């Protein structure tokens, strides 16, 4: 069996493709090419992973060949990265790349300059809030705050190891722990832990929605064991909670109502974009749209990076005919 594993890996990586929404259209990385719909088409990478976009530039990461290709106004530049680049983002036109196995965060400047800093063990997630970068490292169980000027680790706090997901709303950070069926919180201003929230049976992923006058910022939590997306309220101040409770009382509304969606398969990823709420089952390649009480199949047999959400619908890459399809979904 071992002699066949490399062949399997090569075969699966040969058909790898990624799709992402950018300010100027949909970008697809496939077959060693990077294409902007109705725009430029340049040389790409062999194993496209994360696609990062901002304004007039796009970056595609290759976690197997340790490369990043940056496309600015249709002109591509290729850069070697540290071992296993799995995440990235742009800040002020500079690309920041999280290289997991190298345990470092790299900055590739818009002028081509390079700099890197060391991180804790097993850095897995990179997020941005208020011009600062936040890296969660799974094995170490720590959250590190990184400033861009100077480019350095500013603060570090211990959360707990082996979170499966990390997201932030700009004020709080949320971490998902499947074995404990909990979310852990940290306040970014103080870089201190801020409590826990019970969440389902085996939660694995999280997405954050915008708050309303009646509800706090809600958290959509994917739970493949229960085949559900649990909807829970995020952290809020006492004043916010009192005001929303008062409004609910005036309108005769209960605190919750139906707060989860049932799926026929075990979904392990949740995506929120505007009013659209999507869930994805990586085992079957099924993409769903869901509300608080029901789910609907949008597409089947697609890879984890082969779809993206845009303002006019959901775009899915059809690997059989090598074509991008738009699925119109009403808000």
C-alpha positions, 0 to 999 in steps of 0.5 A, a space after each residue: 500500500 505504501 508504494 501507491 501513496 505517492 501516486 495517489 497524492 500526485 494524482 489528486 494534486 494534479 487536478 487541484 484548483 481554487 476559486 476566489 472572489 476579488 474586487 474585480 471578478 472571480 479568480 480561478 487557479 487551475 492547470 498551472 494557470 491563474 485566470 481573472 474572469 473576462 480579464 488576465 490569464 497568467 502562469 500559476 502554480 502546480 498545487 493551488 491552495 489559498 487565494 488572497 485578494 485585495 484591490 488590484 492584486 491577487 496571491 495564490 499559495 502552493 503548500 506543496 511546492 512552497 511558492 506564492 505567485 502574486 498577480 498585480 494588474 495582470 503581471 505575475 511575480 513568483 516567490 519561494 516561501 517557507 515550508 507549507 504556506 497555508 494561509 495569507 492576507 494583504 495589509 497595505 499591499 504587502 503579502 503576509 504568508 503563514 508557513 506552517 511547517 517552517 513556523 514563521 510568518 513572512 512578509 513579501 513587500 509590494 517592492 519585493 522586499 522580504 522579511 520573516 518572524 518566528 512563531 509558536 509551534 504549529 501555526 494554523 490560522 492567520 487573521 487581521 483586525 485593526 491593522 494587526 495580525 493574529 496567529 493561532 498555533 495549535 500545538 502550542 495553544 497560543 494566540 500571537 499578536 503581530 504588528 506590521 510596523 515594526 514587523 514583530 510579535 507584540 503580545 502572546 496569550 495562552 488559550 488552549 491547544 488543538 482548536 480546529 478553527 479561529 475567527 475574530 470580529 475585530 474585538 473578540 477572538 473565537 476558538 472551536 474545540 471539538 473534543 470539549 464541545 466548546 468555544 473559547 473566547 479572548 478579548 483582543 484589546 487585553 489579549 486575555 481569555 474571556 470565557 467559554 460557550 457550549 456548542 453542540 456535540 463535536 463542533 469543528 468550524 465557525 463563522 460570524 454574522 453581523 449583529 442586529 437590534 434584536 440579537 447579538 452577533 451570532 456564531 454559526 457553528 458546524 457540527 458534523 457529528 450532529 449533522 447541524 449548524 448550531 446558531 449561538 449568540 456571541 459575546 456582548 456587553 451588559 448594556 447591549 444585552 439589556 437593550 436587546 432584551 428590552 426590545 424583545 420584550 416590547 415585541 413579544 419575542 422569546 430569546 431564541 426560537 429555532 436556532 439550528 439547521 439539520 443536514 442529511 450529511 455531516 457538514 464540517 465547514 460553514 461560510 457566511 457572506 452577507 445574508 447568505 449562509 452556506 455549509 459544506 460537507 468535505 466527505 461528499 463534496 456537497 454544498 448547502 444553503 441554510 437558514 435557522 431551520 432548514 437546508 437546501 443542496 446547492 451543488 454536489 461533488 465539488 472540492 473544498 476550494 472549488 467554490 466561492 460566494 459573490 454578490 450575484 451568486 455562488 461560483 463553482 468550478 466544474 473540473 470535468 469541463 474546466 469551466 466556471 459556473 454561476 449558481 444564482 441564489 436569491 438573498 
